[in-house]
Amino acid sequence: MESFPDDHLTIVILTNTEDGSAGPVATATEIARAALGLTKKKSPLPDLRVPKEELAALTGKYQSVDGIVEIFDRDGSCIFELRG
């Protein structure tokens, strides 16, 4: 559940699945951003290069409560994506 009292908005997501679809937190966040007219947030963090050895140890797919998370190399940067 996500609540935005100042905007008179509450979002409740109920699920009953383990099929790797987007989790309730990610889904509620997307709905809230759309309902409130917000664009996708850009990260204020700098894009730092990761040594190839460390990147190789991190890459892969991982299960999380919000779905499958994939970590991969894109031009020497460590990229994290939530697959829904």
C-alpha positions in Angstrom: 0.0 0.0 0.0 1.2 3.5 -0.8 -0.5 6.5 0.5 -0.2 10.2 -0.5 -2.6 12.0 1.8 -1.9 15.5 0.6 -2.9 14.3 -2.9 -5.9 12.3 -1.7 -4.4 9.2 -3.3 -4.0 5.7 -1.8 -2.9 2.7 -3.9 -3.4 -0.9 -2.8 -2.1 -3.8 -4.8 -3.1 -7.3 -4.1 -1.3 -10.2 -5.8 -1.4 -14.0 -5.7 1.4 -14.9 -8.0 5.0 -16.1 -8.2 5.4 -15.9 -11.9 8.1 -13.2 -12.0 5.7 -10.4 -12.8 6.3 -7.0 -11.4 5.9 -6.9 -7.6 3.4 -4.8 -5.7 5.8 -2.1 -4.7 7.0 -1.5 -8.3 3.5 -1.6 -9.6 2.1 0.8 -7.0 5.0 3.2 -7.7 4.3 3.2 -11.4 0.6 3.9 -10.8 1.3 6.7 -8.3 3.8 8.4 -10.6 1.2 8.3 -13.5 -1.7 9.4 -11.3 0.3 12.3 -9.9 1.7 13.3 -13.3 5.3 12.7 -12.4 7.9 11.7 -15.0 10.4 8.9 -14.4 13.1 9.9 -12.0 16.6 10.3 -13.2 19.4 9.2 -10.8 21.5 12.1 -9.6 24.4 9.7 -9.0 27.4 9.8 -11.2 28.0 6.9 -13.7 31.1 5.2 -12.4 33.0 2.5 -14.2 33.2 -0.9 -12.5 36.4 -3.0 -12.8 35.7 -5.9 -15.2 36.5 -8.6 -12.6 34.0 -7.1 -10.1 31.4 -6.7 -12.9 31.8 -10.3 -14.0 31.2 -11.5 -10.4 28.0 -9.4 -10.1 26.3 -10.1 -13.5 23.3 -12.4 -13.5 19.6 -12.7 -12.7 18.3 -12.6 -9.2 14.9 -13.1 -7.6 13.5 -10.3 -5.5 10.1 -9.6 -4.0 9.5 -7.2 -6.9 10.4 -9.6 -9.6 13.5 -10.7 -11.5 16.4 -8.3 -11.1 19.1 -8.5 -13.8 22.6 -7.0 -13.4 24.7 -6.7 -16.5 27.5 -4.8 -18.2 26.8 -2.0 -20.6 29.9 -0.3 -21.9 31.8 -0.9 -18.6 28.9 0.3 -16.4 27.0 -2.0 -14.0 23.3 -1.8 -15.0 20.5 -2.9 -12.7 17.1 -3.6 -14.2 13.9 -4.9 -12.6 12.3 -7.2 -15.2 8.5 -7.3 -14.8 
